[in-house]
Amino acid sequence: GDSTSIATATGLGSDVVKLQSQTGTDLGAALIFDNLDTATYRSFKLYFALLPNGAADGMYFNIRFRTGGSSGADDTNSRYDYGYQYTYNEDNQSQISRVNSDRAGITHTIGGGTSEGVNGFMDFSLNRSGDSFNTGNGGSNAHWSINYRNEVGNHRHSHGNGVYNHSSSVVHTGIKLYTGSGSNSYGAFANYKYSLYGLKG
């Protein structure tokens, strides 16, 4: 009979490295990673779960890239293009898409009740010195798949993408996930856990 050739995938092995892992309380309004080793790691994967502290309702969940190494600061330039779709009970769905915003939105509202929160994963790559991308939005970018409960306790799922559209001139060294209303910090998280992995390349 005919023989079938099956390609054997090579394992990533030590090319995937756990960089950080933490569980705690009183996170505040943001989960921040500064001074990431972009010379070693081409991209990163973040698994996380965050529980609001109950003091605020209707919080939006956003992302910004960071500059400045260990003393990082948010990149607030209006250079973020993003879009996400969220699905919720009984086959409902909606979507949001923005260009030239000062941050990238990740989800619609999450609430402040004890049954509410957010968990999921995010993959992101940071534009680094020498990348020299200047077409196709080829620099810092992120995509995510997240489960969350909104301010009235309904389950929702969000998946989306964000990109910094002026990548050829900006080197990013970190990332910030934060609650907000518009671009302002809003509310806080109580309990949290996360694991951050780096992919060499």
C-alpha angles and dihedrals in degrees: 000000000000118000122222122215114217119197114227115224116225113233119241091227111164092002088087112063131181104231103177139001127178144162122194152124136258096033094166124213099319146042106213132187115187134179095020114183099251091163089067102028125056095190142000138220122208125194114190149161123197130184120200117235094236095245098103137039134201095030119172119216117226143172134216130179118234135223133193105061116242092359091051127179132193118265099230098172114130092250103110121114115186145158135183138178122211128196127198144172122334099010096303120148141169139173142212128203128178138172130203094012124154091240139009118254117224105182142005116249125326119189141226102243125115092249092052129087146110135260137166141088140289131199117202141171125199124216108244137192111284097024090108095188112168105157136054096022088283102169137072111002142156140195129190149183114204139173119208145157120232131221094281094046100258118146115240135176124209129193124174153129137243133188137183102233100203095056100142094073104034127073114200124204103178150010138233128205111192146160116248151153105224105327097327126103109254133180126341143247124244111189122026145167132183145164123203122200131189127213113210120227 
